[in-house]
Amino acid sequence: MQTASALDPESFVAANTALQEPPLVPEIHLHLASEVVPLWQATEEALSRMGLPPPFWAFAWAGGQALARYVLDHPGAVAGKRVLDFASGCGIAAIAAAKAGAMRVEASEIDAFALAALRLNSDTNAAGIAATGEDLIGKDGDWEVVLAGDICYERDLAERVFAWLQALSARGATVLIGDPGRNYLPKDGLERMISYAVKTTRELEDSDVRNASVWRVLAD
């Protein structure tokens, strides 16, 4: 595997991923890690020595796949609207929104390698996503729809993000979360829209299939 320090983020992502189709959303093509790519087997310690954070961007997580599937199957949720995909990762939900006819799609990621993956995947799918590295928590870009997949894996982050998402919902935005039952998904303030059985791998999850739901965030 080529080191992060030896390459810029765009080159690193291209060199350490392969083009794949996520099981639940085969319409979208993403540069992801796989069993045949060394990045898949790299430990967090090894990545740290390379100067690379854990590569969450290199996988199509179940919550993001569920969110993307919902958007593609219900294009009216985003068509003609200004959309933000928060903590976009590989960009799967943002790309789905673009394919479903959103007027403008913005996607945020604060990690440089995730941002590079997001831009590469946007270009691969001709999605025209506006990628930003700005930390948007607490801010309001006048989005009409906000998407957030797999954000509830750390308590403090989940609480901060959910409070912000509820505020956006209160001022009129449609806010959708994709989640496969992470520990810190709030118990209240959510309406389940739909659930999907998402094929995954035991290298990433604790089962071969995760039940992932799309939730609408209710105003506080």
MARMI-429454 format. One record per atom (N, C-alpha, C): residue in one letter; x, y, z. Coordinates in steps of 0.001 Angstrom, whole numbers, padded with zeros to 6 digits, always signed. Each point is the difference from the previous one (the first is absolute). Last residue first. Layout:
BEGIN
AXYZ ...
END
This chain:
BEGIN
D-037866+019476+017674 D-000007-000110+001466 D-001205+000720+000586 A+000029-002260-004962 A+000374+001238+000684 A-000118-000187+001502 L+001060-004251-003099 L-001121+000865+000359 L+000506+001240+000712 V+002170-003650-003745 V+000214+000706+001260 V-001160+000954+000238 R+000169-004786-002789 R-000175+001453-000152 R+000124+000639+001361 W+002166-004828-002080 W-000805+000706+001002 W-000132+001471-000384 V+001413-005267-002001 V+000033+001432-000286 V-000991+000659+000950 S+002849-004904+000549 S-001226+000780-000146 S+000306+001434-000408 A+002234-005428-000012 A+000245+001443+000062 A-001295+000750-000290 N+002172-005077+001337 N-001285+000640-000231 N+000176+001499+000207 R+003766-003802-001586 R-000441+000947+001025 R-001335+000580-000398 V+003363-004596-001123 V-001095+000877-000416 V-000363+000901+001175 D+003495-003051+000481 D+000093+000125-001453 D-001084+000902-000579 S+002134+000674+005040 S-000815-000982-000716 S+000148+000240-001499 D+002097+002768+003289 D-000080-001233+000785 D-000904-001052-000634 E+003131+003856-002674 E-001143-000061+000902 E-000007-001331+000747 L+003549+001062-003071 L-000443+001330+000412 L-001054-000041+001089 E+001894-003929-001931 E+001199+000814+000170 E-000353+001398+000526 R-003277-003215-001291 R+000420-000092+001396 R+001332+000705+000250 T-003581+001548-003824 T+001041-000999+000207 T+000395-000008+001463 T-004738+001279-003046 T+001251+000608+000447 T+001032-001112+000154 K-005409+001323-001937 K+001111-000950+000033 K+001277+000733+000390 V-005081+001424+001317 V+001176+000408-000770 V+001097-001049+000146 A-005606+000959+000605 A+001028-000975+000343 A+001191+000269-000909 Y-003757+003771+001572 Y+000545-000866-001040 Y+000943-001020+000623 S-004363+003883+001242 S+001169-000793+000389 S+000407-000903-001149 I-002950+005031+001095 I+000121-001284-000687 I+001228-000734+000529 M-001833+004030+002083 M-000594+000090-001327 M-000032-001361-000700 R+000080+002017+005390 R+000544-000969-000946 R-000756+000097-001329 E+000935+003877+003776 E-001085-000756-000625 E+000604-000946-001038 L+001775+002989+004738 L+000195-000593-001320 L-001267-000718-000463 G+001059+002024+004439 G+000186+001049-000993 G+000205-000502-001404 D+001508-003071+004213 D-001155+000869-000219 D+000321+001012-001095 K+003205-003194+001398 K-001210-000809+000172 K-001264+000798-000298 P+005247+000563-002110 P-000964+000449+001016 P-001251-000875+000037 L+004872-001806-001393 L-001163+000557-000688 L-001014+000427+001062 Y+004350-002196+000775 Y-000366+001329+000469 Y-001063+000681-000863 N+001884-004535-000747 N-000296+000118+001431 N-000579+001347+000401 R-000854-002057-004956 R+001176+000382+000770 R-000406+000332+001447 G-002606-001724-004115 G-000101-000380+001402 G+001253+000287+000798 P-000376+001135-004679 P-000235-001437+000134 P-000047-000467+001452 D-001085+004847-003081 D+000688-000611+001139 D-000346-001484+000113 G-000702+005239-002653 G+000095-001420-000308 G+000808-000682+001089 I-003105+004819-000359 I+001157-000731+000518 I-000081-001445-000477 L-002210+005228-001345 L-000080-001458-000053 L+001312-000614+000469 V-003170+004887-000239 V+001262-000577+000454 V-000165-001515+000101 T-002312+004843-002139 T-000228-001440+000137 T+001346-000636+000310 A-001369+005237+001239 A+000710-000943-000857 A-000492-001424+000227 G-001486+004073+002482 G-000712-000419-001198 G+000719-000943-000930 R+001005+001897+004576 R-000177+001162-000874 R-000533-000399-001374 A+000855-003308+003335 A-000935+000964+000589 A-000216+001203-000892 S+003254-003313-001130 S-001366-000497-000208 S-001024+001014+000496 L+004489+000898+000854 L-000277+000156-001431 L-001409-000482-000332 A+001488-000671+004369 A-000185+001440-000240 A-000293+000267-001466 Q+001094-004389+001259 Q-001338+000355+000488 Q-000284+001480-000220 L+004286-001575-001014 L-000972-000478-000980 L-001424+000312+000429 W+003507+001013+003018 W+000056+000869-001186 W-001038-000415-001041 A+000519-002731+003757 A-000562+001285+000428 A-000038+000985-001170 F+002114-004140-000707 F-001452-000135+000048 F-000669+001300+000450 V+004763-000302-000107 V-000573+000011-001343 V-001520-000043+000068 R+002404-000348+004056 R+000203+001310-000619 R-000695+000092-001350 E-000022-004178+002212 E-000825+000973+000723 E+000112+001386-000625 A+002722-003482-001701 A-001407-000242-000316 A-000897+001032+000675 L+004615+000032+001003 L-000262+000473-001359 L-001472-000158-000347 D+001428-001719+004132 D+000080+001459-000015 D-000325+000569-001380 R+000086-004832+000497 R-001034+000673+000786 R+000031+001519-000158 E+001401-003472-003871 E+000663+000572+001168 E-001010+000859+000755 Y-001336-002247-003926 Y+000921-001005+000530 Y+000825+000519+001175 C-003646+001721-003432 C-000291-000218+001424 C+000898-001051+000640 I-000588+001616-004762 I+000631+001057+000800 I-000057-000279+001500 D-001566-002024-004767 D+000990-000598+000915 D+000751+001036+000826 G-002570+002413-003703 G+000077-001447+000129 G+001081-000435+000964 A-003264+004415-001695 A+001106-000346+000906 A-000005-001510+000215 L-002369+004621-002961 L+000187-001445+000106 L+001188-000272+000916 V-003727+004239-001237 V+001298-000373+000573 V+000024-001510+000183 V-002916+004201-002845 V+000102-001398+000428 V+001403-000237+000533 E-001090+004299-001271 E-001387-000459+000137 E-000062-001445+000467 W+003852+004061+000879 W-000325-001252-000683 W-001462-000349+000226 D+002968+003888+001441 D-001300+000126-000665 D-000335-001246-000812 G+003821+000441+002950 G+000216+000423-001379 G-001276+000101-000792 D+001943-000051+005372 D-001197-000173-000817 D+000256+000586-001387 K+002807-002080+004850 K-000186+001000-001054 K-001237-000314-000824 G+001830-002745+003603 G-000428+001268+000560 G-000258+001081-001030 I+003125-003837-001516 I-000854-000161+001178 I-000293+001367+000616 L+002916-001027-003898 L-001285+000695-000130 L-000891-000125+001225 D+005366-000062-001859 D-000797-000622+001059 D-001324+000761+000092 E+003041-000380-004599 E-000375+000815+001149 E-000789-000830+001013 G+001786-001134-004530 G+000691-000502+001169 G-000329+000773+001258 T-002764-001101-004925 T+000598+000988+000891 T+000664-000692+001177 A-002360-000744-005420 A+000603-000573+001199 A+000659+001099+000833 A-003909-000650-003938 A+000852+001053+000556 A+000539-000500+001336 I-001722-002946-004509 I-000167+000349+001413 I+000972+001112+000394 G-001210-002621-004360 G+000081+001444+000163 G-000183+000477+001424 A-000056-004558-002469 A-001026+000492+000919 A+000044+001504+000223 A+002261-003994-002659 A-000446+001243-000647 A-001085+000682+000832 N+002702-003983+001155 N-001432-000109-000244 N-000601+001237-000666 T+004642-000253+001092 T-000269-001308-000604 T-001464-000146-000393 D+001426+003826+002452 D+000407+000056-001402 D-000328-001312-000719 S-000781+000154+004618 S-000908+000920-000686 S+000320+000061-001488 N+002899-002399+002761 N-001241-000733-000241 N-001056+000875-000680 L+004089+001992+001238 L+000253-001022-001006 L-001282-000760-000339 R-000141+003130+003513 R+000115+000673-001304 R+000227-001008-001122 L-000129-001655+004424 L-001293+000563-000365 L+000047+000646-001381 A+003997-001503+001933 A-000828-001129-000440 A-001360+000490-000480 A+002858+003184+001913 A+000532-000445-001287 A-000824-001145-000565 L-001008+001500+004294 L-000388+001019-000972 L+000488-000379-001393 A+001331-002668+003598 A-001424-000202-000273 A-000482+000986-001060 F+004319+000556+001529 F-000066-001206-000823 F-001455-000339-000338 A+000939+003671+002894 A+000462+000281-001361 A-000109-001219-000910 D-003257+001141+004221 D+001243-000730-000250 D+000398+000166-001465 I-004105+001753+001737 I+001109+000780+000551 I+001347-000700-000175 E-004960+000282-002764 E+000931-000949+000619 E+001192+000798+000510 S-005277+000631-002744 S+001050+000452+000904 S+000801-001165+000556 A-003397+001688-004445 A+000405-001109+000859 A+001181+000435+000838 E-004394+001913-003419 E+001235+000314+000706 E+000316-001183+000914 V-003330+001055-004513 V+000406-000910+001072 V+001344+000446+000538 R-004584+001942-003062 R+001404+000165+000385 R+000294-000966+001134 M-004040-000479-002323 M+000442+001207-000697 M+001488+000255+000258 A-002204-005004-000014 A+000171+001157+000881 A+000530+001191-000795 G-001146-004724-001535 G-000467+001276-000534 G+000088+001187+000931 A+001474-004860+000245 A-001447+000126+000190 A-000527+001379-000376 K+004667-001110-000090 K-000670-000840-000997 K-001518+000139+000074 A+002589+002213+003254 A+000231+000595-001320 A-000716-000790-001085 A-000092-001748+004324 A-000819+001216-000080 A+000170+000684-001350 A+002703-003731+000943 A-001393-000407-000187 A-000910+001219-000140 I+004468+000747+001107 I-000111-000410-001403 I-001426-000435-000305 A+000994+001004+004452 A+000061+001218-000818 A-000175-000329-001478 A+000361-003547+003052 A-001304+000657+000114 A-000052+001276-000836 I+004124-002451+000129 I-001072-000795-000598 I-001355+000695+000064 G+004835+001150+001401 G-000881+000831-000818 G-001222-000699-000551 C+003770-001284+003164 C+000259-000291-001409 C-000905+000779-000944 G-000086+002093+004550 G+000782-001218-000201 G+000328-000207-001468 S-002714+003567+002553 S-000397-000754-001192 S+000769-001291-000223 A-001332+003784+003433 A+000924-001115+000276 A-000164-001057-001080 F-003852+002896-000838 F+000948+000294+001078 F+000837-001237+000318 D-002890+002134-004231 D+000333-001318+000544 D+001116+000226+001014 L-003967+003397-002260 L+001299-000214+000644 L+000098-001459+000412 V-003161+003102-003801 V+000244-001144+000880 V+001409+000055+000578 R-004286+002767-002776 R+001380+000181+000451 R+000281-001021+001097 K-003767-000764-004069 K+000280+000610+001304 K+001502+000142+000251 G-002644-002259-003702 G-000155+001448-000074 G+000364+000741+001272 A-000749-005028+000796 A-000051+000578-001348 A-000259+001501+000046 V+000119-003310+003789 V+001123+000914-000254 V-000104+000756-001322 A-003315-003152+001721 A+000564+000494+001256 A+001078+001047-000231 G-002184-002549-003498 G-000706+001204+000415 G+000526+000595+001292 P+001469-004242-001885 P+000687+001204-000493 P-000690+001298+000399 H+000193-005106+001530 H-000953+001077+000323 H+000600+001337-000447 D+002429-003993-000668 D-001357-000550-000139 D-001082+001028+000277 L+004624+001127+000498 L-000198-000423-001392 L-001420-000513-000235 V+001248+001155+004414 V-000031+001202-000850 V-000250-000381-001464 Y+000593-003501+003143 Y-001247+000724+000251 Y-000131+001198-000929 R+004019-002426-000053 R-001080-000779-000605 R-001340+000721+000162 A+003775+001865+002129 A+000076+000138-001458 A-001130-000742-000693 L+000412-000491+004655 L-000388+001373-000321 L-000002+000214-001510 A+001611-004096+001618 A-001445+000112+000210 A-000507+001383-000392 Q+004647-000745-000077 Q-000662-000737-001084 Q-001522+000112+000123 G+002601+001832+003456 G+000098+000795-001216 G-000666-000680-001179 G+000277-002365+004051 G-000892+001146+000136 G+000003+000890-001227 A+003005-003743+000242 A-001403-000395-000166 A-000958+001179+000090 W+005047+000765-001794 W-000611-000501+001228 W-001503-000191-000182 A+004362+000090-003177 A-001398+000440-000132 A-000767-000599+001179 F+005478+001336-000374 F-001015-001038+000093 F-001392+000614-000160 A+004234+002432+000314 A+000313-001070-000951 A-001032-001117-000018 W+000231+003993+002955 W-000416+000370-001350 W+000154-001143-000996 F+001580-000136+004529 F-001443-000234-000058 F-000547+000266-001404 P+004894-000751+002054 P-000604+000352-001303 P-001488-000334-000092 P+003561+001659+004120 P-000751-001181-000441 P-000807+000329-001256 P+004082+003166+000356 P-001051-000383+000937 P-000687-001285-000469 L+005167+001390-001123 L-001334-000109-000585 L-001018-000388+001070 G+005056+000324+000002 G-000616+001318+000045 G-001408+000014-000558 M+003098-003771+000747 M+000027+000585-001336 M-000552+001413-000027 R-000049-002597+003950 R+001414+000190-000346 R+000156+000649-001370 S-004333-001219+001402 S+000489+001139+000777 S+001463+000285-000315 L-002011-003819-001848 L-000474+001215-000659 L+000505+001242+000717 A+000861-004155+001951 A+000782+000166-001226 A-000395+001272-000733 E-002479-001170+003806 E+001357+000375+000377 E+000863+000245-001235 E-004366-001672-000553 E-000042+001417+000348 E+001386+000497+000396 T-000095-004081-003380 T-000486+000263+001344 T-000015+001496+000260 A-000556-002733-004843 A+000868+000848+000816 A-000620+000223+001377 Q-001917-002392-003874 Q+000617-000778+001068 Q+000890+000831+000922 W-002310+001847-003840 W-001016-000762+000723 W+000600-000660+001247 L+002704+002234-003267 L-000599+000907+000969 L-001011-000718+000870 P+002141-002167-003811 P+000698-000034+001293 P-000613+000893+001071 V-002771-002420-003971 V+000719+001266+000141 V+000661+000033+001381 V-002979-003464-001539 V+001170-000059-000877 V+000838+001271+000067 E-004145-000600+002429 E+000933-001034+000462 E+001275-000051-000845 S-002330+004676-000060 S-000551-001346-000075 S+001055-000988+000457 A-001481+005771-000338 A+000938-001057+000362 A-000712-001343-000127 L-001612+004128-003109 L-000048-000520+001359 L+001139-000976+000241 H-002630+003642-003597 H+001368-000451+000252 H+000092-000393+001476 L-004641-000060-003081 L+000822+000658+001000 L+001398-000597+000069 H-005169+000453-002821 H+001331-000608-000062 H+000945+000797+000902 I-005697-000956-000597 I+001074+000923+000334 I+001322-000762+000016 E-004204-002130-000728 E+000005+001077-000988 E+001187+000935+000176 P-001226-003705+002968 P+000914-000326-001106 P+000035+001056-001091 V-001466-000613+005139 V-000113+001126-000930 V+000925-000238-001199 L-000340-003055+003697 L-001362+000536+000024 L-000215+001084-001050 P+004369-002178+000467 P-001063-000999-000196 P-001408+000580-000090 P+004363+002792-001648 P-000537-000410+001294 P-001209-000934-000189 E+004152+000569-003411 E-001414+000349+000086 E-000529-000473+001354 Q+005284+001510-001891 Q-000956-001031+000409 Q-001414+000559-000027 L+005753+000925-001094 L-001356+000407-000340 L-000971-001149+000276 A+004584+000789+002825 A-000434-000588-001268 A-001444+000394-000242 T+004687+001883+003074 T-001396-000430-000086 T-000257-000642-001355 N+004140+002256+001440 N-000295-000975+001038 N-001465-000426+000047 A+002087+003349-003019 A+000939-001122+000004 A-000412-001121+000940 A-002499+004129-000386 A-000044-000708-001274 A+000864-001255+000018 V+000097+002867+003777 V-001304-000657-000136 V-000055-000829-001282 F+003841+002630+000688 F-000066-001100+000953 F-001302-000777-000138 S+000624+003944-002533 S+000798-001108-000524 S-000061-001208+000921 E-002145+003938+001427 E-000663-000513-001195 E+000755-001210-000562 P+001853+002382+003772 P-001164-000828+000300 P-000660-000610-001231 D+005178+000948-000371 D-001092+000856+000412 D-001236-000869+000198 L+004825-002141+000803 L-000960+000363-001040 L-000977+001042+000521 A+003478-002024+002648 A+000662+000013-001302 A-000918+000497-001107 S-001352-000647+004617 S+000943+001116-000076 S+000635+000120-001377 A-002962-003596+001083 A-000724+001258-000138 A+000957+001172-000176 T+001428-004939-001655 T-000213+000759+001219 T-000719+001303-000276 Q-000471-004846-002655 Q+000761+001233-000039 Q-000341+000847+001214 M-000088-005495-000377 M-000844+001196+000000 M+000874+001238+000000 
END
